[in-house]
Amino acid sequence: MNLSCPLCSSTYHNLFAHDTQRIYRQCTTCKTVFVPPQYFLSSDEERERYDLHTNSPDDTAYRKFLQRMLLPMHERIPKKSFGLDFGSGPGPTLSLMFEEYGHTMQIYDCFYAPDRTVFEQQYDFITATEVVEHLHRPLVELDRLWRLLKPGGYLGIMTSRYDTVEAFDRWHYKLDPTHILFFSAESFRWLCKRWHALLELIDNDIVILHKRAE
């Protein structure tokens, strides 16, 4: 099969699971599980699904969910930091919550906030909540975010991690057709080796990567 892992580019991978809609392959190098490209939705089909999301800053349950990313990041970054929320979605909320804590924010979303000039700046911290599982070119996007971080900066990623194949088979998270990439703890350890970063596993769906100061 002429197919490589979308995260580490290894050509060594095995069939990990399958259901009635798709197959899922596991990279033997970084342990990322990925969906082959023939199962990807079109850009228009993706946008249609995202347009159904009703999250907004007025949703207290959504704010409580995002606090799980906000609070550990806020504890680590300096006061009045400059941040980027990557994949902010149709109802940007996390960026507003950081601003309420005194930070300055930029947002980017390929569908809803596609201003690419945000990639011309440097940031004290970057967040990506419930977005990396959608990326067609995850290493390209993540490497770019890492380059945008100032030395000593933090990258916070929220995405549910898989464990065993048995749990994966029962996992509701894989049923979303826009979810094409599933990280493990080993996936993030691979990234840390690539970037010489420090890794904190905050929860089963939250990691924080610290860029060493130069």
N, C-alpha and C positions, 0 to 999 in steps of 0.2 A: 504494500500500500504506500503510495507516494504522498505521505502525509506526515507533518511534523507537529510537535507540541507547540501550541500558540504562545506558551509562556517561555520555555527554555530552548525551543527549536530542536529538541532531540527527536530523532526518528524512531526511537524505541518506545513502543507503547502497546498496550494490550486491550482487548475488549474487556470492559469492566462491568457493564450492565446494559440492559436494553428494556424497552417497553414497547407499547404498540405504536408510538409516534417516532422514537429516535433510538439511536445507539449512543453509548457513552464509552469513551476510551480513556485509559489511565496511562499517563506518562510514567515510565519506569525510572526516570531520572529525578524529576521534581515532584512526582506524585499528584500532579494536577489532573483532574478529570475534565475532558472537553468533548464537545459535540462536533462532529465533522461538518464542514461548511455546507454540504448539500442539505442540511436541515435548518439552515439559517432562514429567518424571516427576511423579507425585503424591507428596505428602509420605510416605505409607506405602511407596511403591516406593523412594524415596530411602533411607529408614531401613533397609529390608531389605538394600540394597546396602552401606550403611555398617556394618551389623551383621556383615558378612562380613569386615571388616578385622580383622587379628590383631596389629596393632602394639601393643607394650607396652614399658614401661621396661626389661624384661629382655632385649629384643631388641637385641643389639649392632650388628647391621647397621642397624637403624632409628635407633639413637643416632648412628651414624656419619653417616647421612644428615642428621639434624637438626643435627649439629655445624656443618654448612655455613651454617646460619642463626645458631646460637648464638655462634660465635666472632667473626664480624664485628660482631655486635650488642654482645657483651661488651666488645670493644675500644673501642667508642664511648660506652657509657653509664657513668655514675659508679658507684663501688662502692656496694653495698647499695641498688641502685635498686629501684623498685616498678614491676612490669610486669603486663601482661595478655596471655594467650595466647588469641586469638580463633579459635574453631573448633578446640578442643582434641581433639575426636574421642573415640572410645570407650575409648582407652587413653592418657590424658594423659601425655606424656613430656617434651616440650620444657620445660614449666613446672618439672618436677622437676630437669631439667638446669640451668636457670637458678638454682634454689634451691641446688643443689650448688656453684654459683659465688658464693653469698652474697647473691643477690637475693631479694626477696619477690614472690610471684606470685599473681595471680588467674587463673581460667580461665572461659571461656564457650564453650558449644556449644549450638546450638538444640535438639539432640536429647539430648545426654548430660550437659550441665551448664547447664541453662536458667535459671540464677539471674540475672535482669536487674538486680539491684541493683549488679552490677559496672559498669553504665553510669552510676552515680551518683558515680563516683570519678574522680580524675585520675591519670595515669600518666606515669612517666619514659620508658617505652617500651612498644610494643605489637607483637606478632608475629601473623602470619596465614599459616600454612604450609599449602599445598595446600588452600585454602578459597575464595579469591576466584573461582575458576573455576566454583564451584557457585552463586554468589549470583544470586537472581532480581532483586534491587534493589541492584546494586553501589554506585551513587552514594550512596544513602541510608545503606547500611552503612558505606562508607568515609568519608563526611563525618562520621558519628557518631564513628567511631574517631579521626578527626583532631581533633575537638573535645575528645576525652578526653585527648589528649596535652598535657602541660605545655609551655610555651615552652622550646625547646631540646631537646625530646624526639625520639624516633626511632620510625618505623613501618617494620617489616621485613616484606616480602611475598615469599613463595615461590610461584611459579606458572610453569609453562613458557611461554615466549614463542614465538610463531610468527614465521616469517620470510617466505618467498615462498609463493605459492599452490602451486607445484610441491612444495615441502617439506610444506605443509599437507596435500596430498592423500595423502601417504605417512605422515603423522604418527599414531602410535599413540595419542597423548594425546587426540585428538578422538573416539576410538571409545568412550570411557566415556560412557554416556548421561546421567550426572549432571554432566558438564562442558558448560556452556552458554555460557561466556564465555572468550575467548582474547585475551590482552593482547599488545600489541607494545610496543617501546620508546617509540613515539610515544604510546601510551595513557598511560604513566606520565608522559611529558613534559606531556601535557594536564592531568593531575592536579596536577603541580607548578605549572603556571601558575595553576590554580584556587586552590591553597592558598598560593602564593608560597613554595613549599618548595624545598629543595635535593635533588637526585636523585643517587644512586650506583647504577650498574648493576654489581652485585657478580659475578654469573655469569649464564648464560643463563636461569636460573630464579629469581634472587634480586635484589631491589632493596631499597634502604634510602632512605627519605625523611626528611629532617631538618627539623623545625619550627624556624623562626628564633626566636631568643630575642627577647622584646619589649624 
